Every structure is written in C-alpha cells, then in structure tokens.
Amino acid sequence: MSEDILFELNIDHIRKVFNKYTKKAFQALPNMEKPRILDIGCGSGVPTIQLAKLCDGEIIGMDNDQSLLDELDRKIKDEGLSDRVKAIKGSLFEMDFPNESFDIIWAEGSIALIGFKKGLKEWKRLLKPKGFLVVHDDNKRLPNKLKTIPNCGYSLIKYFSLPDDAWWMDYYQPLGVRLDELRKKYKEKPKALKNLDIYQKEVNMVKKNPKAFGSVYFIMQKEK
C-alpha cells in the first residue's frame, strides 16, 4: 500500500482504543522501578508508546518491518522518549539478546507467529529470574493454553478476555467506515482501490462472525 494512503487510513488512531487493555494488563504487574521491557512484534509501536507512558523503564520495540519501525521512531521523537525507547529490527525467530536481559517481555498479537507453547519456552531464557511475560493472543484452545503456562515454567498471575465484540466494534467497524471514505475519494484510481481491498477483505471476514475473533491477555511470571 502506498505510504500516502496508509497515512490517510490512520490505523494507529483506530488501534489506540485497545490501549485501555494494555494498561489493564500492565497494572496487573507489581510496581517496578525502571523495568527493562522487550516488546516483541511491536509494529508501529502503539503498545510500545503506551508502555513508556505507564512506567519509567527502558523499552525496546522489535519488529522485522522497517517501515513500521520508521513510524515508531517518529513517534518516539514526537513523544520525547528517545532516552528510554528504541526501535530495532529483528526476527522473533532469531533473537540474540543475552539470557536474563529483561524484566518484562510484552507480546501483543505476535506469539501466534511462533506458536503459544514455543514462544513461552523460547522467550523464557530472556527473562530475569521472576521476570514477567505478558501475551495478547487469540482465545482459541484457551483451556490448553492455560495448562501450557505452568508446564512451561510460569505461574499465571491473571488472564482476561476482551468483550466478544471488541475487535469488531472498536477496530474493524471503524476501519470499514474509513475504508468507505477513502474508496469514494480514490474511486478513479484503481491501484489505490486495490490497496484498500487488502484491508477490506479482513474487515469482511471479521464481519461475518465477530465473536470468532476473540482474544485474551495472559499475565505470567517466570518461576525460576
């Protein structure tokens, strides 16, 4: 998608409505002074910036998409957070941070790429003793995921589900409205319309069965 249309679509503005859930999850953690946090699969950094506003810690946002990291860099500068927040390019399949590097690992939507169990196992080494892992994932096979947590060496502090229609009402429906507006604006530009269709397909899929796209936050602590 061209950067101009992506800018006009302004997905980050829509995505910010979920910051209330990021805040709820963070507030389930104990108070920590200057925690070191890794945000895995940060994208353009909506949760990353929110985390920076919720604590006085050092935060690394990691993603493999440089264009999204460039947007995060812009936000970091605009928010005056350059001394505490960094955007780095990297793959969640090949993370080379030293063992026990972080007090908190945060992952909103990214663990699905590697798998819930594998993510818990592989990311554990990056946490300091008694460090915390916060994951936002789909609610499919929830009972199995709850069993997986202690089996992978974590204790579950808390978990909570988003409302059944949250993704539709708060994200995809507003996104659909914005897509309609841009489709009218670019009705004479086939290339632009084709780019918008990429997002429209996702909106249409969720609209058919909104409750099938539920999600859950898991707040966990490393046991050893």
N, C-alpha and C positions, 0 to 999 in steps of 0.2 A: 504494500500500500504506500502511496506517495506520502511523504512527510507532511505536506500541507493538509491533506485530507485527514490523516491520522491526528494532526493537531486540532483540526476542527471537530473531530469526533469526540475528543477530550475524554477518553475512557477513564483516566485517572480521577477526574472530577466525580464520575459516577462511582468509581471503586471506593472513594473515600468514605462512603456511607458505612462500609464494613469496619472502619477504624474503631467503632464502638465495641466490636467483638475482639479486636486486637487488644484494646485497652482492658476489657474484661478478663481476657486470658492472662495478660501481664500482671494484673492486680491479684491474681491467684498465687503469684510467686512471693516469697518473703522479700522484705526490703534488702537491697544490696547496694553497697557503696561502689560506684564506678564499675559496674559489671562489664565484662568483655563479651560481646554478643556477635554471633555469626548468623546473618540472615541468608539462608540458602535458597537460591532461586528467587532473588529479590525483585526481578523485573525492573520496572521503572521506579521502584522504591516507595510505594505508598505505605506499606507497613514499616519499612526501614525508617522513614522520617517520623512516623508516629512513635516508634520505639525510642527514637532520640528525644522526643518531647516528653516521654514518660519516665526517663531516667537520666542520670548524668554519666552514663557509661560510654565506652568506645564501641562503635558498631561497624562491622564490615558487611556490606551488601555484596553478595556474589551471584553472578549470572553469566551465561555464555553468549548473551545477545548484546553486542557492543552498542547498538543504537539505543537500547533501553538503559544501559549503563550511562550513556551520554546524557540522557534525560535525568537520571538520578544525580549525576554530577551537577547538573544545572540547579536542581532543587537544593542540593547540599550548599551550594554557594548562595543561593537566594535566601536560604534559612539561616545563613551564618553558622553552619555546622562543620566547616572544613577541618576544625581541630579535633572533632570526635567521630566523624562518619566518613568512611571511604567506600568507594565502589571499585570492585576488582572483577576482572574477567576470569572465569574458571568453570569447570565442569563438575557437577556433583558426583560424577562417576570417577573422578581422578583428583580428589582433594589431597593436597600435600602439606596441610598445616601440621605442625608438631603435635604430638599427643598432649592431651590436657591443656589445650590452648584457650578454651572458652568457658565462661561461667554459664552462658545460656546459648543454646542453638535454637533458632527460630526458623520454621519452615511452613509457609502458607501456600498450600497447593502444589508444592514441589516434590513431596515424598512419593506421590503416585508414579513419578517417572522411574524411580528406582525400586519401588515396592515397599510396603509398610515394614515388613519384618527385616528386610535387608537394610533399609535406611536406619532403623533403630540399632541394628547390630554394628553397622559400619561407622555411624556417627558417634557412637558411644566413646570411642577412643579419644575423640576431640574434646570431650567434656572434662573439666576438672573434677576431682572427687566430690561427690554430692552435687554436681552441676545439674542443670535443668534443660530439658528438651520440650519445646512447645511445637506441636504439629497441628496444622489445619488440613483435614483430609475429608474425602467423601465418606458418607455413612454406610457404605456397602460393607457387609460382613462385619458389622460392628461388634457382635459378641466375640468373634475370632480375634479381632484387633485388641479387645480388652484382655483376652487371655495371652496374647503375644507380648504385651507390655512387661509383665513380671518375668516371663520366660526369657526375655532379652536383657534382664538385669536392671529394670527400672521399677520404681514404685509410682503408682498413679496418684497424683495429688488431686486432680479434678478433671472431669470432662463435661462438656456441654454442647448440645446441638443447637444449630441455628433454627429459627422458625421454619416450618415446612415450605413456606412460600417466599422465604427471604431472598433467594437468588433471583426468582422471577420478579417479585415486586420491587426490590431495591436495586437490582442491577440490569437484568435483561429487558424488562419492560421499558425502563428509561432509555436504555441503549437502543431499543427498537424505535422509540419516538425520535431519537436523534438521527437514526439512520433514515427515517422517512423524510426528515427535514433536509438532509444532505442529498438524498435521492432527487428531490424536487430541484434543488439548486444545481445539481450536475446532470440533469436529465438529458442534456445534449452531448455528454461526454462519456462514451461507452467504457473507456478504460477506467474512469473513476467509479462508474457504476459497478463494474466487475470487481473492483477492490472492495466496495461496500458490501457486495454479495457474500464475501468471505465471512463477515460478521453476521450478516442476515441469516445465513444457514444455521449458525449457532443459536441465534435468537429463536428461530423457528423450531429447532429441536427441543429447546427447553420449554417453549410454549405448549407443546403437545402434552407434556406431562411434568409440570413444575415440581411436584413432590418427589420425583425420581432423582432430583439433583440436590438432595440434602447434604449437609456437611457438618463436621464435628471438630471441635478443638480438644486436643489431648494435652494436658499439662503433666509432665513426668519428671521424676528426679532419678538421676543415676544412683544406684545403690552402693557401688564401691568406687 
